[in-house]
Amino acid sequence: MSGVLERTLGILELLSSQEQGVELAVLADKLNMPKSAAHRLLADLIRFGYVRQTRDMGEYVLTTKLVSLGLTYLSKTGVIDVAQPLLDRLAEQTGELVRLSVVDGDRLIWVARAQGARQGLRYDPDMGSIARLSCSSSGLAWLSTMKDDDALALVSQQGLGTPQEFGPNAPKSLKAFLKVLQDTRKQGYSLTEETYTAGLNAIAVPVGLAGQLPMGTISVAGPSARLTRERMLALVPDMLSYAAQLAAASGASPMLTRGTSHVRLQPIYAA
């Protein structure tokens, strides 16, 4: 049964990254499973409404059922009610994309956003994606609250982001990552320039109460031509203030109050 579950989840995760859909043969090859097994699992997923086929013998794509489940869950946790007004104010102030991520075990997931850009270049990625810890501003802000060994363990488990996958300035080795992490810890915030995406800069701060494990991060991201280093540095005081407000209000959301990891963290940051 565990093998069936693993394969089913693998199908869902693969389809979630392929908006145009995937043909059966390609899907079976990517997941290293027989076409007959993949076809049976896809038939079950279609029957339960999680997958559909674009045409007879065509590509398989996800339906919106998983999205609906996720949005329903978020609505029950209260995280949007707590965070959205703060995110909206920060987005209006900065004119850039503001996002909230929450800690989910050993992962950091973006769960809410507010878009401040009304014209020109806009960075507006999908919600629900998992942050690459080694090169995202949010990931570095979270990891900076841990001991080096704990942060390195999580990055090694997830893998380094490479310039081919992410931005040209993504750390290319664990040694380079550790230097960025230590600088972030000294600052109390992370500032990244074209590490997660080419042409994109971002700044993030951890969200957490003094002496407690961080529950997530708040970040501001935008085109590097507009969101310069000087502009990001000027945002630090306000971002720390918003993070403190969110931490203080976090008791209204079970998702925020339980944001911890299985690794032993060192809570050295107080929002």
Secondary structure, 3 states (H helix, E strand, C coil): CHHHHHHHHHHHHHHHCCCCCECHHHHHHHCCCCHHHHHHHHHHHHHCCCEEECCCCCCEEECCHHHHHHHHHHHHHCHHHHHHHHHHHHHHHHCCEEEEEEEECCEEEEEEEEECCCCCCCCCCCCCCECCCCCCHHHHHHHCCCCHHHHHHHHHHHCCCCCCCCCCCCCCCHHHHHHHHHHHHHHCCEEEECCCCCCEEEEEEEECCCCCCCCEEEEEEEECCCCCHHHHHHHHHHHHHHHHHHHHHHHHCHHHHCCCCCCCCCCCCCC
